[in-house]
Structures are given as structure tokens and as C-alpha cells.
Amino acid sequence: MKAAIIYYSQTGFTRQYAGWLAEETGGECIPLAEAKNRDFSAYDVIVFGSWCHAGMIRKLSWFKEKMPQWQEKKKIVFAVGATPEGSPEIAEALRKNFNDEEWAKVSVFYCPGGLRYENMKFGSKLMMKMFSNMMSKKENKSEDEKRMAEMITKSYDISDRKYILPVVECIQEL
């Protein structure tokens, strides 16, 4: 079994998870910029990892455009975000990134990452600060919203190698 683990990372969490997956599976870790014009015919499994913002998996369109070329390959997507594991909106947000046909052909996973304001581009940093201000001013917050409002005021890291275990199992099921 030969796996290509393609990733797009803004602040380093997705790159970290891709590296861990490569270590655990013996797969090849490939930044998206290097993968764009590459031939993947020698691989059995294609894994794409990227970060989420506002429920959207960044650069997923590249992966989805390539899916028809990979009919006989196992296809996996992992998304990394700042939302802690177990949040009920994660599954719904991930599902919205795919139509029914795509959803049936890909295994999708979520890995909590965190925020690294120091590594964010200006636009992303500005949007997060605006979201943080909005969350802090919201009245009648749920407990999850209170926790999120506190978390997003500064950088934090909730990544953990344990979150790749379901992805590793999926890769190895081939």
C-alpha cells in the first residue's frame, strides 16, 4: 500500500498532522504546491489535508477536481480547525463541503488544531479578531460559545497525535 499525503497548511497544524500520518503509515508527505502537477498513478491511497475556516476546507476544490482521475484509489480528506473535538457543528460543516456523489467516494475526518495568530496572514488574523469581538459581545452564550469566546482571544494548540488514529486505520484498511 502506497499513500500520498497531500496537505495545505497556513499556520502549521495541517503540516504537523500530515507529517504524523506519513510517519505512522510510511506515506509520502507532499505540500499542495508540489502536488499540483504531479502524477499519482503509483499510489493506492490519496489523502488530502487542509485547514478549515468558517466551515470551508481550504483548497478542497483542487482535490475534488482530481477525484475523477482517482476512481480506483482510496480517497481520504482530513480537515484541521480551531474547534475542539466533539463540537456538534463539525460533522455538519464537513458534510457541506461535498455533494452527495463526492461524499460517497471519500472518507472525511476532523483533527483539532488551534490558532497561531503569529503565523496567520493579515486577512485571516483580522477576520479572527473580528469574530473574537463578536463572540465576546454576544449575549446569552451557551457554555460551548463561552469557552470558544475565551479560547480565540489568543493563540492555542489543541493538536494531538491521537486524532490521526482513525485516519491511519482508514489508510491501512486497504
KOLSE-781749 format. One record per residue (C-alpha): residue number from 1; residue in one letter; x, y, z. Coordinates in steps of 0.1 Angstrom, whole numbers, plus 2048, in hexadecimal, padded with zeros to 3 digits. Last residue first. Example, Ala and Ser with C-alpha at 12.3 -4.5 7.8 and 13.67 -1.06 7.14 Angstrom:
2
     k   r    c1    c2    c3
     2   s   889   7F5   847
     1   a   87B   7D3   84E
% end
This chain:
174
     k   r    c1    c2    c3
   174   l   7BC   7F5   814
   173   e   7B2   7F8   838
   172   q   7D4   808   840
   171   i   7C9   82A   834
   170   c   7A9   829   848
   169   e   7BC   81D   868
   168   v   7D5   83A   863
   167   v   7B8   853   860
   166   p   7A7   845   87F
   165   l   7C8   848   892
   164   i   7D0   86C   886
   163   y   7BF   87C   8A4
   162   k   7D6   86B   8BD
   161   r   7F3   87F   8B0
   160   d   7E5   89D   8C2
   159   s   7DD   8C0   8B8
   158   i   7CD   8D7   8D2
   157   d   7E5   8F4   8CD
   156   y   7DC   918   8D6
   155   s   7E2   93B   8CA
   154   k   7CD   956   8DB
   153   t   7AA   964   8DE
   152   i   79C   946   8CC
   151   m   79B   930   8EB
   150   e   785   947   900
   149   a   76A   94B   8E6
   148   m   76C   925   8DF
   147   r   766   91D   904
   146   k   749   935   906
   145   e   73A   928   8E6
   144   d   73D   904   8F3
   143   e   72B   90E   913
   142   s   710   91F   8FF
   141   k   711   944   8FB
   140   n   6F4   959   907
   139   e   702   97A   8F9
   138   k   71C   97C   8DE
   137   k   736   997   8E5
   136   s   753   97F   8E9
   135   m   749   96B   8CA
   134   m   748   98A   8B4
   133   n   76A   996   8C1
   132   s   779   974   8BA
   131   f   76A   973   898
   130   m   779   995   890
   129   k   79B   989   89D
   128   m   798   969   888
   127   m   790   97D   869
   126   l   7AE   994   86F
   125   k   7C6   977   874
   124   s   7B9   966   854
   123   g   7BE   986   840
   122   f   7E1   98C   84F
   121   k   7EE   96A   848
   120   m   7F0   953   866
   119   n   810   946   875
   118   e   811   95C   894
   117   y   7EC   956   899
   116   r   7F2   931   89E
   115   l   7D0   923   8A5
   114   g   7C6   8FF   8AD
   113   g   7C9   8DD   89D
   112   p   7AB   8C6   8A2
   111   c   7AC   8A9   888
   110   y   78C   8A2   874
   109   f   788   884   85C
   108   v   778   87D   83A
   107   s   777   85D   827
   106   v   771   863   802
   105   k   75B   853   7E6
   104   a   738   856   7F5
   103   w   73E   87A   7FF
   102   e   748   883   7DB
   101   e   727   876   7CD
   100   d   713   887   7E8
    99   n   723   8A9   7E4
    98   f   741   8B2   7FA
    97   n   74C   8CF   810
    96   k   72A   8D0   822
    95   r   733   8AF   833
    94   l   750   8BD   845
    93   a   73B   8D9   854
    92   e   720   8C1   860
    91   a   739   8AA   870
    90   i   74B   8C7   882
    89   e   72B   8D8   88F
    88   p   727   8C0   8AC
    87   s   748   8C9   8BD
    86   g   758   8A8   8C6
    85   e   77C   8B2   8C0
    84   p   785   8D6   8C7
    83   t   780   8F0   8AB
    82   a   79F   900   89E
    81   g   7A0   8EB   87E
    80   v   7B1   8D0   86B
    79   a   79F   8BD   84F
    78   f   7A8   89A   845
    77   v   79F   88D   823
    76   i   7A2   869   817
    75   k   7A0   859   7F5
    74   k   7A7   834   7EE
    73   k   7B1   830   7CA
    72   e   79F   81F   7AD
    71   q   78D   83F   7A2
    70   w   7AB   856   7A7
    69   q   7A8   86A   787
    68   p   784   873   790
    67   m   791   880   7B2
    66   k   7A9   899   7A3
    65   e   790   8B6   7A2
    64   k   785   8AE   7C5
    63   f   7A9   8B0   7D2
    62   w   7AF   8D2   7C2
    61   s   78D   8DF   7CE
    60   l   797   8D6   7F2
    59   k   7AF   8F3   7F2
    58   r   7A2   8FE   814
    57   i   788   8E9   826
    56   m   76A   8FF   82D
    55   g   759   8FF   84F
    54   a   761   924   857
    53   h   786   91C   852
    52   c   792   8F9   84E
    51   w   7B6   8EE   849
    50   s   7C2   8D4   830
    49   g   7CA   8B0   82C
    48   f   7C7   89A   80D
    47   v   7CE   875   80E
    46   i   7D1   861   7EE
    45   v   7D4   83B   7F3
    44   d   7E1   821   7DA
    43   y   7FD   837   7CC
    42   a   811   830   7AC
    41   s   7F8   844   796
    40   f   7FD   864   7AA
    39   d   80D   878   78F
    38   r   817   89B   79B
    37   n   80E   8BD   78E
    36   k   7FC   8CB   7AD
    35   a   80E   8B5   7C6
    34   e   82C   8CC   7CD
    33   a   816   8EA   7D7
    32   l   800   8D2   7EA
    31   p   81C   8C9   801
    30   i   824   8A4   7FF
    29   c   829   88A   81B
    28   e   830   868   80D
    27   g   820   84B   820
    26   g   833   834   838
    25   t   812   831   84B
    24   e   81A   83F   86E
    23   e   836   857   863
    22   a   822   864   846
    21   l   803   869   85C
    20   w   818   87C   875
    19   g   826   892   85A
    18   a   804   899   84C
    17   y   7F8   8A2   86F
    16   q   815   8BB   873
    15   r   80F   8CA   851
    14   t   7EB   8CF   85A
    13   f   7F4   8E1   87B
    12   g   80F   8F7   86B
    11   t   7FF   919   868
    10   q   7F1   919   844
     9   s   7F3   8F5   83A
     8   y   7EA   8E3   81A
     7   y   7F1   8BE   81A
     6   i   7F6   8A0   803
     5   i   7FB   87E   813
     4   a   803   866   7F8
     3   a   7FF   842   803
     2   k   80E   821   7F5
     1   m   800   800   800
% end
